């Protein structure tokens, strides 16, 4: 039976169909914006599984792949790291992205401040070619997609530089990742805000003395403190133990000598840039123990 509809009604129906189709395609494209990186754990990953110090990789394996990308995280995960550190900025239209700098020029083919750009611009950028043509068209990860992708593969250390902390905390809670993350902020006011929003969520504070550790615990309920390996003293370590705070050492130079000192230290975690070199040093020291 033929339907004799007015032309205006036909146009309205056609418009609705096009809109629905567009929405579905946009949702599909958003999911397809996550690169498909098959992750194959390396044989060396077992070294970290048996290691007493948890390894945090700064901006992902940034000597092997472009920083703050899926590629850098995938390389780190293959090596068996515990945490991937990421930097977070917010776009003009309120979407959180992984990016260290406030400007786009160093690590993408775009330009300008990220907070002045919308997703329509940012999602088209190449965040990999500056590092190697092998990573051409690597996208700037959106935080929500990135956390969804990395969940169950590695834990995450978030350095939130700009953004809506309430939205980020809500996202982490929605994904059930509250036990798999910790935060650091350059501004301690943000640290205080985190404790008001989510008192049990992990927080790192940079300290160098036992007195600063006590302040970090008393004022911010810090769960982790970070310092350089040369600043680790028996008194500092004892204070951390008494207060239930984990000690993270920051690798400033990422050399073999520095890694050896960190591995021999009483640190609970290490924040580093070269996981592949750390594994080589760890393997060498383990072999020395066997022969002694």
N, C-alpha and C positions, 0 to 999 in steps of 0.2 A: 504494500500500500504506500503510495507516494505521499510525502509530507509537503504541504504547501505553506512554507514558512516565509514570513516577510524577509526581505533582504537585510534589514537591520538586525533581525534575530540571528540570521546566518553569520553575519559579520561578528556579532558578539560571541557566538559559539566558537568560531574560528580563532578569535583573539584569545579566549580562555584556553583552548587546546595548545596554541603556540606558547602561552605563558607557562602552562604545566610542563610542556616538553622542555622548555628552556630551563626551568628549575631542576628537573631531573638530570639534564645534561650537565648543569653547573655542579650538582652534587657528585656526579660521577667523575667529573674533571678534578674536583677537589681531592677525591680519593686517589685518582691517578697521579696527583702531584707528588705522591710519595714514591721515590725511586725504588725499584725492586732490587734490593741488594741481598743475594743469598749469603747467609752468614755461616761460614764453616770454621769451627773452632780449630786453631792451630795446635800442633803438638805441644808447643811451648806454654799454652794456656794452663796446663796442669801445674806449672811452676807457681803460678799465682794462686791456684786453688789450695796449694799446700803452704802458702806464704802467710806469715803472721800479720803482715802489714797490708791493709786494704789499699788498692791503687786507684787514684782519682786522676783521670786524664784531662788536662786543661784544654778546653775547646775541641775535644776529641783528639784523635791521633794526628795532630796538626802538622807533623813532619812527613806524614804518609799520604795525606789527603787534605783538601781545603777545610780550614777551621769552621766550626759551627755548622757542619753539614751532616746529612745522613751518611755520606761517604766516610767522613772522619770518625763518626760514631761506629759505623760498621767495622772499620779497621780495628778500632779499639776493642770492640766486643770480641772479635776473632782472636785477639791476643789474651782474652780472659780478664779484662779489667773489671773492677767492682763498680766504679762510678764514672760517668761522663759529665764533665763540667760544661755548662752552656751559659751564654750571655743573652739577656732578654731586653729587647726594646719594643715599644708600641708604635704602631703606625698611626697616621692621621685619622683613619676610620676605625681605630680601636682594636686592631688585630695585633696580637703579640707575635714577634718574630725572633729567631735566633740571629743575633748580630752583635759583634763586640763594639764596633765604632758607632758613633752617632751619625756619621756620614757614610755614604754607600761606595765611594770611589775606590777604596783600597781593595775590597774583596768582591766587588761585583762590576758589571759593565754599566751600572747606573751612576747617578750623581745626586748630590743634595742630601739634606737631613732626612733620616728615616721617619721622623715624627711629622714631617711635612708631606710625606708620600702616602698614597692610598694603596690598598691591595691590588687594585687594577694595574698599577705601575710595578709594584714590588714582585708580584707573582710571575711577571714576565722576565725578570732579570736572571742573568747567568752568574752564579756564585762559585763557579768552578774553574773556568778557563784561565783566570789569573794565576792559578796554581799549576795547572797542566791541562793540555787539550784532552787528556784522558777523562777529565771531569767537566767537559763542556756541557752546558745546559743544566748543571746541578742547580736546583732551586734553593732559594732562601727558605729554610723550613718555617712553617707556622708552628707555634708552640703547641697548640692542641693536637695537631696531627703528629708532631714529633713525639710527644709524651705517649700517645696512643701506640705509636710504632715501637718505641723502645721499652715499653712496659714488659717485664719478664725477661728482658735481655740484659739490662744493666740498670743500676740505680742512677739517680741524677742529682747533681749539685747545681743549683740555680744562682747565678749572679744577676739579679734583677736590677738593671741600670735605669730603665724607665718603664712605666706600666701601671696597670691597675692591680694592686696586690690582692684586693678582695676577689677579683675575677680569677687570678692565678690560683689562689688558695682553693676557691670553689672548684676549679678544674681538676686540681690534684685530688681533692676529696671525691669528686664524681668518678674519677678513674680508679679510686682505691689505692693511690700511691703514697699516702701520707707516711708510710713506714719506709719508703724507698727514695726519699728526697731530703736534702737539707739546703738552706739558703745562706747567702751572704749579701750584705748591702754596704755600699760605700758610705751611706748615710745611716747613722744609728737610730734616727727617728723611724726609719723603715723597719729596723729590727724590732723596735718597740711595738710598731703596728702589727707585725707578724705575731708577736706574742699575745696581743689582744685578740687577733682574729683566730689563731690556732695555737694555743699554748703548748701543745704536745709536739708540734712540728719542729724538725731539726733546724738549728740555727748555729752558724759559725761566727765567731768573733776573732779578730786578729789581736794577739797579745804577745808579750815578750817576757813578762815577769810573773812570779806567783801572785803578786798584788793585783795585777791586771786580770789574771785568771779569776780571782775571787770577785772582782768587780763585774766581769762578764757573766758570772753565774748569778750574782746577787741582783744585778740590774736588768739583765736580759734573759736569764735562765738559759744561757748558752749550753749547747750539747757538745760542741766541738770548738776547740781553739786552734789557731794556726800560727806558726812561727817558722823561722829558718832553722836548719839543723844545728847551726852554731849557737843558737839561743837555748837549746834544750839542756837543762841542768837537772840534777837529781831532785832539787827542790821544786822545780817547775813540774816535773813528772809526778812527784808525790802529791802536790796540790791538786793536779788533775784527777788523780786516783781518789783522793779523799772526797772530791766534789762530784765524782761520777761523770767527768768530762773526758771526751776522747781527744787525743793529741794528734794533730795533723801537721806534718812538716812540708814546707813549700820548697820545691827544688828551683832555686833561682838560676843556676847555671846549666843544669842538665848535662853534666859531665860524668864520666865514669867515676872519677874520684868522689864527687858529691853523692852519687848514687850508692857507692860503697859505704860512705858515712851514714847515709839514711838507713840502709839495710841493717847496719850494726846498731842503730839507735833504738830507743824504747818507744818509737812512734807507733800509733795505732793506724794512721793513714799517711799516705804521701800524695801530694798534688804535683804532677809532673807533666812534661811536654813530650817525652820520648819513651813510650812504653816498650818499644822494640829494643832500645839500648838498655833499659832497666832490666828486661828479661835476660839479656846477655850477661850483664853484671851479676845478677842473682844466680844464674846458672853457674858462672865461674866460681862464685863464693861457695855455692853448695858443693861443687866438686872438690874444692879445697878442704872443706870439712870432712869429706869422705876419706881423703888421703891422709889427714892428720892423725 
